Amino acid sequence: MVSAKEKIAYGLGDTASNFIFQTVMLFLTFYYTDVVGIPAAAVGSMFLLVRVFDAVTDPLMGSLADRTRTRWGAYRPYLLWLALPFALCSVLAFTSPEWLTEDGKLYYAFITYALLMIMYTAINIPYSALGGVLSADASERVSIQSYRFVFAMGGGLLVTSFMLPLVDYLGSGNEALGYQRAMIVMSIVGMVLFLLCFAGTKERVKPANETPAPYKTQLAAIWQNDQCRVLCMVAIVLLTGMVMRNTLALYYVKYVLQRPESATLFVTAGMVGSIIGCALANPIAKRFCKIKVYTWLQLASAAVCIVNYFVPYQAWFTAIALHFLWGLILQMATPLLWAKIADVVDYGEDKTGLRMTGLTYSTVVFFIKVGLALGGALAGWLLASVNYQPDAFSPDVAKGIVALFCIGPAIASIGVAIIMRWYTLDNQKMMAIQQRLGLTTDDAHRAS
């Protein structure tokens, strides 16, 4: 059994990650378009182009982590080594020198955003893989991920609650300076939390063969893992819809609901719902089939988005209640997804004889980041398609924003529910796989 203290320590790592992940989802597009002045279509293209790097860096980072051998383990050391560089890149991404030309600001944004995403890869993939080696027990894995995402959403809640007030307070009327200083605060706290995660966790599940397979062999084995391919498809479709809605939340509040002063309250309501949803994941997974629960949660979140589309523009309380409900339902499914990745690692080892925790997580994380980029890119492109201009309201633009905010995420969630028909690793199959691998629920076998 993994102690509650260790689960909390592990969760603090995603609190740190979400200081960046949630800030990018919620504020970076708005920062680039309305503060720096970069055209929305260019921002969308930039987000997608940076993902080209991930096609190379993600699997390399996963394989590198699997090959790492230190007295601290394979994955924990990266939290120690990269906490400071990650913090520095986060600040640079929210810094735009005033003396740059319009083209210069775009190039600077591209370079610093690319650096941030590379650093995010380097620290987040080992962190994610760490969750798969804390325990071999299937129910414990859900519990670990439930703790993780409660703390992850807690980090998101801090971002939604304090980011804009910090921008106002620290910027003293200079919005660009406010964003930079707010990110300095967020980054320092995040760095400390990564170090606490490093100090409070322990790697237990080890590969049976301590000599890593060649990189090409690992890639071939990942391709043979059909259940990993299913989760990759789930990741890209899920994150596209999720990021599209979160990216457009500020625009929806400002231009549709016409309550820009309530933006923090609106996004915070969604984050509170997300925290409650993550906390509910573990007890629900213990009572029902995880695959069926995950599918029904996706359909329920789609239904909430469709209802949201028909909410009158002046119905502020209904809109905020639905955003809270959307966060609760969708994030109830998130710990289940990440627990499935650990199961897929076991399935891959059973099928190919190779245990590749880091590479498996990095593969799914790559498609998560593709979804992150597609959601941001689609938001930027589609804003441009409805002739969006900062601070220029029109009824047609408002109609376009509400459609993008509601219908796009609904379609994505329905797509995820359909894809899940090909995922087959239920509890019974996982018990049989773990028995064949000799992975016991008390982690006695192949444990340090």
C-alpha angles and dihedrals in degrees: 000000000000112000122240088241092059092045089053091049090051091048091054088066091063091045085061093045092049092056082073103027095052093040090054092047096045107030115014097080090047091046092052096045104035103027106030094029100231113155113258094236091053090050091052092050091047092054091052096044093054089059088070087074090054091061086068105028099046100059091038091053092047092050092045091053091049089053095047115110119183137142087260094053133252104295109023096068092068090063088059097042100044106035093097098042090049090052092050094050090049091058093046091054090058094046121090116176110229094220093065120105121240091264090043091055090053093049091046091049091050094050096045093043090050091050091049092051092047090051090045088055093048095054103028100052094056088043092052092046089051089067089060095056100045090083141359094209113108096216091045089054091058090047092050091049091045090056089044095055095042086059091039091055088043087061089048090050090054089051095049093043100044109021099082095037088050090049090053095043099042095038096050090206096327103105096188092052090045093057091048095050093043089055091050088058093045092047095051092051091046092052091054092049092052089054091050089051090052092050097046104048137073132202112230112160109074131183115261089231112052092195109084118229119244114279094248090051090051092051091049090051092050090053090053089056100094093180090056088054090054092053090048090057090046090051097052095046095042096049093044091060096038095050093044091057095043092046092051095044094093091047091048092053094044102041106023105032089027093216105119090160088063097053094108092050092050098050091040090056089056091049093050089052089050093054092051090047093053091050091053094051097083099051091044092050090053092057104038141035107281093217095053092043091052092050095048092048090056092051091047092052089050090053091053091052092050091050088048090058091064096048111118113247093243094051095100098162093048091050094050092045091053092048089052090049092047091054092047095051099040096046092047083072098048100081088048091056094051092046087054090058090059088050090051089055089057091045091052092050091049091050102041106018091240124111108207108168097159096043093047093051092044091053093054091041089054090058090045088057091046086056089047090053095043091050092050093042094049090048091053096044094045092048087055090048091059090049095250115185122179112263092358110117125197132161092240092054090048091052091050093049095050091049092050092044094053114021099043094056091044091056090048094052092049088050091053091051090053094048091051089069087082096052110098109167100115123164094271094054092046092053090053092047094049092049090054091049093047093239106151126197092244091054090235093136119073090358130133 
